[in-house]
C-alpha cells in the first residue's frame, strides 16, 4: 500500500474490500490538487490489486467533500507557493490564456473523474453531510451510492459563481433534465429521500450506521464473481455512452471553459462571476434552500 498524506486507506476482508477516506477534515475534505492526485493513485492501486473486488469511497470528519478547494492556504501553496505541487509545473499550468485553466482542469477534474467512473472494480460512494458541486462529481463517478439519512445534494456553481456547472457535468443523467435546470438556476438542494426516489442513491442508512451498513452492502457485492461484476458495470456504462453520455460530458466540459473565458473577459482576468455582474460573494451568499413543491 502506498503512503498517502490526504487519504486514509483500509484493507478489509482479507483484501477483497478497500475503503478510501478523503482525509482533510479541517477543510471539510475540499479537493486540493494534492488530494486529487493521491486519490487517482489510490484508485489505481486498488484497481491493480487482483484481490480487491470493491472500493468504498468516503470522507473523514463532518462531510464527504465540500467540493473543489478554491481558497485554503494549502491549495494556494500548491499553485503559487515556494513548494508547488509538481502538477503546477506542467499539463498547461505554465501556459497563458485559456490553456492555463482548460488543460489542468481537463486532466485533474474532468478526465480524472471520467477515468474513475470506468475503474475496473465496483466502487461505492459512502456520503454524509451536504454534498455540493465537485462533491457530486466524485460521488457520481462511483457505481453505487450509500447515503446518510440527512444528506442534501446541490450544485451552487450557477447561483454562487455564475458558472454552468462543474467540469464533469453528469447532472441531466443523475437529476433528470428539467430538475437539473431548476437546481442549477436556483442553487436549491434536494434531500436524500428524493434522491433515492429518482434512483440517484441506492441505499439510505442512519448516519451513525453509515460506515458499517455500507461495508455490509459492499460485502454482498463482493460475493459476485468478478467477471460478472465487471461485465454488469461495463454493460451499463456502455449503454449510457451509446445514449450519448460520453459525448455530452465532452461538450459540457467545453461549455464550462467557455463560461470561464466569458468571466475572464468581462472581469479583466477573473475566472468566475463577481457581484457587479449579479453574482454574490461566495462567502456571503445566502444559505442553500431546499427545492420544494409549491402547494396550491
Secondary structure, DSSP 8 states (H G I E B T S, - for coil): ----SSEEEEEETTTTEEEEEE--GGGTS-B-HHHHHHHHHHHHHHHH-TT--EEEEEESTT-S---B--S-HHHHHHHHSTT--GGGGSTTTTS-THHHHHHHHIIIIIIHHHHHHT-SSEEEEEE-S-EETHHHHHHHTSSEEEEETT-EEE--HHHHH--S--SS--HHHHT-HHHHHHHHHH--BEEHHHHHHTTS-SEEE-GGGHHHHHHHHHHHHHTS-HHHHHHHHHHHHHHHHHTTHHHHHHHHHHHHHHHHHHHHHHHTS-SS--GGGT---GGG-----B------
